[in-house]
Amino acid sequence: MNRLASLGRRLFVEVWTGLDREAAAERARRQKAGLGIDTRPMVALTLAAFILIFQEYWGDRSAFDQLLGDRFARSHWYQLGTLAWWSGAKIAGYGVVPALTVWLLFRGRLADYGCSLRGIRKHLWIYGALYAAVLPFIAVAARTEAFRETYPFYVYARRSWLDLVLWESMYAATFVALELFFRGFLLFTLARVMGPHAIFVTIVPYCMVHFHKPVAEVAGAVVAGIILGTLALATRSIWCGVLIHVSVAWTMDLLALVRR
């Protein structure tokens, strides 16, 4: 228990304390230089609100049905098309728009928002530990009928290797965009001013994007958001979260396919 408590202090309390000091120093630096209020957090949060509106009303599969359903309803690839729309909306809203904002409006680099691959190898043990911790829960859930009926989202993933590869590639890309948005663009922008409080601000919209899923998964998103947000700021990288998300998603789909 003592070792666990010590690890918890290092991974959370000490990280949060350090982030608080960094944010205070940044605010003092801006004040001393006469730079005024940092408007980037305001821009990021406002943009986040509009991105979430887009995802809710135009980024789901139902929007594909309304706009293009009649044209492709009889196609062999109709369901994959609806998922491609869903995936494309996530990549555009969560990935492309924030990236363009960083480059064109903030005049920054994505590497400064957790996207650098430098040093990722020394943090792979964190990914391995988290995946090992989650795996037993996935294995238990995979025994339920509800799990097998839900995953994979693409019901024709078993039809051919092409179907499986196309779907899983799109699925993985959505998680890259998701992490870039929540644990990269939004979190790093806010943390410069808010320190560790930024983690808890970002878990609110992150929880809300899970609202259409089972309540246990929604509640789990809050815990996952705190852990992954802390790790992203501690390691200055979003890639641990990306690896966890993709590995868990692929594992869930694989187990569901095997059990069918």
C-alpha positions in Angstrom: 0.0 0.0 0.0 2.8 2.4 0.8 4.4 1.8 -2.6 1.0 2.4 -4.3 0.5 5.6 -2.3 4.0 6.8 -3.2 3.4 6.1 -6.9 0.1 7.9 -6.7 1.8 11.0 -5.2 4.5 11.0 -7.9 2.1 10.5 -10.8 -0.6 12.9 -9.6 0.1 15.2 -6.7 3.7 16.0 -7.7 2.8 16.4 -11.3 -0.2 18.7 -10.5 2.0 20.7 -8.1 4.6 21.2 -10.8 2.0 22.2 -13.3 0.5 24.8 -10.9 4.0 26.4 -10.5 4.5 26.5 -14.2 1.2 28.2 -14.9 1.8 30.7 -12.1 5.2 31.5 -13.6 3.8 31.9 -17.1 1.1 34.3 -15.8 3.8 36.3 -13.9 6.0 36.4 -17.1 3.1 37.7 -19.2 2.2 40.3 -16.6 5.8 41.5 -16.3 6.2 41.7 -20.1 2.9 43.6 -20.3 1.4 41.0 -22.6 -2.0 41.1 -21.0 -4.5 38.2 -21.0 -3.6 35.1 -22.9 -6.5 34.8 -25.3 -5.6 31.3 -26.5 -7.7 29.5 -23.8 -10.7 31.6 -24.7 -10.3 30.7 -28.4 -9.7 27.0 -27.7 -12.8 26.7 -25.5 -15.1 28.6 -27.8 -13.8 26.5 -30.8 -14.3 23.4 -28.7 -18.0 24.3 -28.2 -18.6 24.7 -31.9 -16.7 21.5 -32.7 -18.9 19.6 -30.3 -22.0 21.2 -31.8 -20.8 20.0 -35.3 -20.2 16.5 -34.0 -23.6 16.2 -32.4 -25.7 17.5 -35.3 -23.7 16.7 -38.4 -21.0 14.3 -37.4 -22.9 11.1 -36.7 -24.1 8.3 -39.0 -27.7 9.7 -38.9 -26.4 12.8 -40.8 -25.1 10.5 -43.5 -28.5 8.9 -43.8 -30.2 12.2 -44.1 -27.8 13.7 -46.7 -26.7 10.7 -48.7 -28.8 7.7 -47.6 -31.1 7.5 -50.6 -28.1 7.6 -53.0 -26.1 4.8 -51.4 -28.8 2.7 -49.5 -28.4 -0.3 -51.9 -24.6 -0.2 -52.0 -22.5 -3.1 -50.8 -20.6 -0.6 -48.8 -23.4 1.4 -47.3 -22.8 0.7 -43.6 -19.0 1.3 -44.1 -19.9 4.6 -45.8 -21.9 5.7 -42.7 -19.0 4.9 -40.5 -16.6 6.6 -42.8 -18.7 9.7 -42.5 -18.6 9.4 -38.7 -14.9 8.8 -38.7 -14.2 11.6 -41.1 -16.2 14.0 -39.0 -14.1 13.1 -35.9 -10.8 13.5 -37.9 -11.9 16.8 -39.3 -13.4 18.3 -36.1 -11.0 16.9 -33.6 -7.9 16.7 -35.7 -7.7 19.0 -38.7 -9.4 22.1 -37.2 -7.3 22.2 -34.0 -4.1 21.6 -36.1 -4.9 24.5 -38.4 -5.7 26.7 -35.3 -2.3 25.9 -33.8 -0.4 26.6 -37.1 -2.4 29.6 -38.4 -3.8 31.3 -35.4 -1.6 30.5 -32.5 1.5 30.4 -34.7 2.8 27.4 -32.8 3.9 23.8 -33.5 1.9 20.6 -32.8 5.0 19.3 -31.1 4.3 21.8 -28.3 0.8 20.4 -27.9 1.9 16.8 -27.1 2.3 15.5 -30.7 6.1 15.0 -30.7 7.3 11.4 -30.9 10.5 12.3 -29.1 11.0 10.4 -25.9 8.0 8.1 -26.5 10.0 4.9 -26.0 10.9 5.7 -22.4 7.2 6.1 -21.6 6.0 2.8 -23.2 6.0 1.1 -19.9 3.2 3.4 -18.8 1.1 2.3 -21.8 1.9 -1.4 -21.0 0.9 -1.0 -17.4 -2.4 0.7 -18.2 -3.3 -1.8 -20.9 -2.6 -4.7 -18.5 -4.8 -3.0 -15.9 -7.7 -2.6 -18.4 -7.5 -6.0 -20.1 -9.2 -8.1 -17.3 -12.2 -5.8 -17.4 -12.4 -6.2 -21.2 -12.2 -10.0 -20.9 -15.1 -10.0 -18.4 -17.2 -7.7 -20.5 -16.5 -9.8 -23.6 -18.5 -12.7 -22.1 -21.8 -10.7 -22.2 -24.3 -10.8 -25.0 -24.5 -7.0 -25.0 -20.8 -6.7 -25.7 -21.0 -9.1 -28.7 -24.0 -7.3 -30.1 -22.3 -3.9 -29.8 -18.7 -4.6 -31.1 -17.4 -4.2 -33.7 -19.6 -1.2 -34.7 -19.1 -2.3 -38.3 -21.2 -5.5 -38.5 -19.6 -6.7 -41.7 -16.1 -6.6 -40.3 -16.1 -10.4 -40.6 -17.0 -10.4 -44.3 -13.5 -10.0 -45.6 -10.0 -8.9 -44.6 -10.6 -5.7 -46.7 -13.7 -4.9 -44.6 -11.8 -5.5 -41.4 -8.7 -3.5 -42.3 -10.7 -0.5 -43.7 -12.9 -0.4 -40.5 -10.1 -0.8 -38.0 -7.9 1.8 -39.8 -10.7 4.4 -39.6 -11.4 3.4 -36.0 -7.8 4.0 -35.0 -7.7 7.3 -36.9 -10.6 8.6 -34.9 -8.8 8.0 -31.6 -5.7 9.8 -32.8 -7.9 12.8 -33.6 -9.7 12.5 -30.3 -6.5 12.5 -28.3 -5.1 15.3 -30.3 -8.1 17.4 -29.5 -8.7 16.6 -25.8 -5.3 15.7 -24.5 -3.3 17.8 -27.0 -4.9 21.0 -28.3 -7.4 21.7 -25.6 -5.4 20.5 -22.6 -2.0 22.0 -23.4 -3.7 25.4 -24.3 -5.5 25.6 -21.0 -2.7 24.2 -18.8 -0.4 27.1 -19.7 -2.8 29.4 -17.8 -4.8 27.0 -15.5 -2.2 24.5 -14.6 -3.6 21.1 -13.3 -7.2 22.6 -13.3 -7.1 22.2 -17.1 -7.3 18.5 -16.7 -10.6 18.7 -14.9 -12.0 21.3 -17.3 -11.4 19.0 -20.3 -13.0 16.0 -18.7 -16.4 17.7 -18.7 -16.7 17.8 -22.6 -14.8 14.5 -22.8 -17.5 12.9 -20.5 -20.3 14.4 -22.5 -19.2 13.0 -25.9 -19.8 9.5 -24.3 -23.4 10.3 -23.3 -24.9 7.9 -25.8 -23.0 5.0 -24.4 -23.6 2.8 -21.4 -23.4 4.6 -18.0 -20.4 2.6 -16.8 -18.5 3.7 -19.9 -19.5 7.4 -19.4 -18.4 7.3 -15.7 -15.2 5.5 -16.8 -14.4 8.3 -19.2 -14.2 10.7 -16.3 -11.6 8.6 -14.6 -9.7 7.9 -17.8 -9.8 11.6 -18.6 -8.1 12.5 -15.3 -5.4 9.7 -15.7 -4.7 10.3 -19.4 -4.7 14.1 -19.0 -2.2 13.9 -16.2 0.0 11.5 -18.1 -0.1 13.7 -21.2 1.0 16.8 -19.3 3.6 14.8 -17.3 5.2 13.2 -20.4 4.4 16.1 -22.8 2.9 13.6 -25.1 -0.5 12.4 -26.3 0.8 9.1 -27.6 0.3 7.0 -24.5 -3.4 7.9 -24.7 -3.5 7.1 -28.4 -1.9 3.7 -27.9 -4.3 2.8 -25.0 -7.4 3.9 -26.9 -6.4 2.0 -30.1 -5.2 -1.1 -28.3 -8.4 -1.4 -26.2 -10.6 -0.7 -29.2 -8.9 -3.3 -31.4 -8.9 -5.8 -28.5 -12.6 -5.4 -27.9 -13.4 -5.8 -31.6 -11.2 -8.9 -31.8 -12.7 -10.6 -28.8 -16.2 -9.9 -30.1 -15.4 -11.4 -33.5 -13.8 -14.4 -31.9 -16.7 -15.1 -29.6 -19.2 -14.8 -32.5 
